Amino acid sequence: MKKLALLAAITLMGMSASCWAAVNATVLLNNYDSNIPVLYMATPTSTAVPAGANVSVTLMGGPSAGQLQPVVVAGTTKSVIALDGAGFFDGGVGSVPGVTAGGTATFRLDAFLTSSPGSVFSSATWTQATGKWDDTPPASPPSGVPTLAVPAGGVTVGAVPEPSTIALGLLGLGALLIRRRK
């Protein structure tokens, strides 16, 4: 009986290890290779320029648009990547949760001002193939790991203008007059 239990335990451990290895899809976390920078617009009427170091990005990935989770930099828990000041970022290799190595994944790149990480100002969504990177020592340079295929439109972060005090006052006054009239 002990031999049967030991054999079952070894089989289950082997199956769980092979399942973990199968869900280890990776991509290169950079937009240098696609040459599509994250852009920034100071006002809605200004010209878009490459975003500065005050902008960060988070890549979300998963098997479908409804199952996106943060793609973390391999070997860390880090999922936020700062831009280099010219609209580009490089976070190394990222592990895509829930996607089999070499499978297709859906990605969403969220850009935000570093000072307000909860406020996503812009995002782009696309689907692309993933790869597999063996990061066991000695870790070889990533080969066979696809780069991010950021869509041609890219991501543009813009400042959202706040309504002025006068505009809010006039709206309140208008609502008061309408209510009073009834």
Buried (B, 14 or more C-beta within 10 A) or exposed (E): EEEEEEEEEEEEEEEEEEEEEBBBBBBBBBBBBBEBBBBBBEEEEEEBBBBBEBBBBBBBBBBEEEBBEBBBBBEEEBBBBEBBEBBBBEBBBBBBBBBBBBBEBBBBBBBBBEEEEEEBBBBBEEEBEBBBBEBEEEEEEBEEBBBBBBBEEBBBBBEEEEEEEEEEEEEEEEEEEEEEEE
